[in-house]
Amino acid sequence: MSLSLSIPVFLTLWWLVFLSILPLGVVSHAEAGVDPGDGGDPAAPVDPKLRRKLLTATWISMALFAVIWLVMYFHLIQLPPLRLQD
């Protein structure tokens, strides 16, 4: 897999994983019984733990990318050649 294909594949995997784990473990102000203050949204998370979720998304996407890279490197799945139409 070339570098020009590897970067978009990894970034797509990373965003997919990040957006999938983003809502996990979130407690809103209303659920926690905390006053959000003036103009605050009661549904806003108290502590979203973004740093932990960024690192988790990075590790999971690196593992998934390694599997995809190994499958492509050892030709475990044959992709058909790209045919351009005239």
N, C-alpha and C positions, 0 to 999 in steps of 0.2 A: 504494500500500500504506500503510495507516494505521500510526501509531506503535504502537497496541495490538497489531497483528499483526507489525510489524517486530521488536520486541524479542524475542518468543518464537522467531521464526524464526532470528534471529541467535544467540541463546543455544543453541538446538538444534544449529545448524550448528557453533558453537564447541566444544560438548562432543563432538560426533561426530568432529570433526577432532582435537581434543586426545586423545581416547581412542584414536584410530587411530594417531597418531604417538608415543604414550607409550612403546611397547616398542621403538621404533627406536633402534639404537645403544647399547643397554644391555649392559654387561658385568657379570656377577655376580662375587662374591668368589671363588667356586669356579673360574670360568673364568679370572680374573686371577691365581689362585694366592695370594691375599691372605687372611690369617687374619681372620675376621670378629670375633674377640674373644669374650669370655664371653657366652653367650646370644644371639649374633648369628646370623642365618640365612645360610648359605652362598649361598643363591640371591638374596639382597638385592643390588641394584645398587651398584657401587662409587661411581659418579658419575652420577646419573640426568639431570643437565643440565636441571632443570625450568624454569629461567628461559628458556633458549633454546627449549624446547618450548612454553612458554606464549606467547612472542612469535611463534613459527612458527604456532601454532594461530590466533592472532589475525589475522595477515596473510592466511593461507589462507582463514579464514572471512569476512574482509572482502571478499576478491576474489569468493568464491562468492556472498556476499550481494549484492554489486553486480550480478552477473549475474542473480540472481533478481529483484532490484528492477527492473532494466532490462526484463526480460521482462514483468513485471507492469505496469510503467508504460506501455510501448508496446503492450500487449495482444497480444504475440506468441503467447501461448497463452490461449485463451478458456476460462475456468472457467464451468461451468454455474451458474445462480443457485441460491441456497439455498432449498429449498422446505420449509416447515414443515408437518408433518402436523397435522390437527385432532384 
